[in-house]
Amino acid sequence: MSTQRKARKQALDLLFEAELLDESLATRLAADVADAERPPLRELGHDIVAAVIDHAETIDAAIEDNLTGRWSLMRMPRVDRCLTRMAVAEMWFVGTPTAVVINEAVALAETFSTDDSAGFLNGVLGRIAVVERPDVEAAGAASDPNGVADEAAEEAAHTPED
């Protein structure tokens, strides 16, 4: 597995855990940063997670707008939902080339999701790829300009253990 794919897998793990535990992604990121037992989140993984935190509403709206039939964001399998959020964040706010993002998301879906997920994700992301990115400044978004992810990590690091 390439270094970049490992970073994406780490980001997927965090998004999935946050959903599964019904925690905010910022809280999950902070817990991950504070956990000395886990390998540190790679830079690309952090950039993706920070972009999802900073632009969650925009990302979810784009996904909803590009689902077909009776699909909705919450009807998607959890892994597919997380992968789609990650891919949109990476395309629009991290600056990775679209074809690379879609290929990586599809590869992760083939490994971690259902038999139909790769094709489904490819279709949704293909539709989103031709949508003009919202007028949000991409520069600095991946580094978390609002400090949301960093504040959460710092707060967790200073929270006394029970």
Residue, then its C-alpha position, 0 to 999 in steps of 0.5 A: m500500500s502506498t504512503q498516500r493510500k495509507a494516509r487515506k486509509q487512516a482518514l477513512d478509519l477516523l471518519f468511520e470511527a466518528e460515525l460509529l461512535d456518534e462523535s464529532l470528527a473533531t473529537r475523534l481527531a483529537a482522541d487519535v492525536a492524543d492516543a500514543e498507541r496509534p501511529p500518527l496521522r499522516e499529513l495527507g490524512h490530516d489534510i483530508v480530515a481537516a477539510v471534512i471538518d471545515h467544509a462538512e455542510t458544503i461536502d454533504a450538500a454536494i453529495e446529496d445533490n448528486l445522488t440518483g434515484r431514491w438514494s440519500l446520504m444517510r441511506m448510503p453504507r457508512v464506508d461509502r458515505c465516509l469515502t465520498r466525503m473524503a473524496v469530495a474534500e480532497m478534490w475540492f479543498v486539498g487540491t489532489p487531481t480529480a482522477v487520482v482522488i476518484n481512483e483512490a476512493v474506488a480502490l478503497a471501496e473495492t477493499f473495504s465496502t460492498d461489491d457494488s460500492a466501487g461502481f456506485l462511488n465512481g458514478v457519484l464522484g464522477r458527477i461531483a467532479v464536473v460540478e464547479r467547486p463552491d466559492v470557498e478559498a482552497a488555500g489553507a483549507a487543508s491546514d485547517p485555517n480555523g484551527v478546529a482540528d488543532e483546537a480539538a487535538e489540543e483540548a484532548a491533550h489537556t483533558p485530565e483522564d478520568 
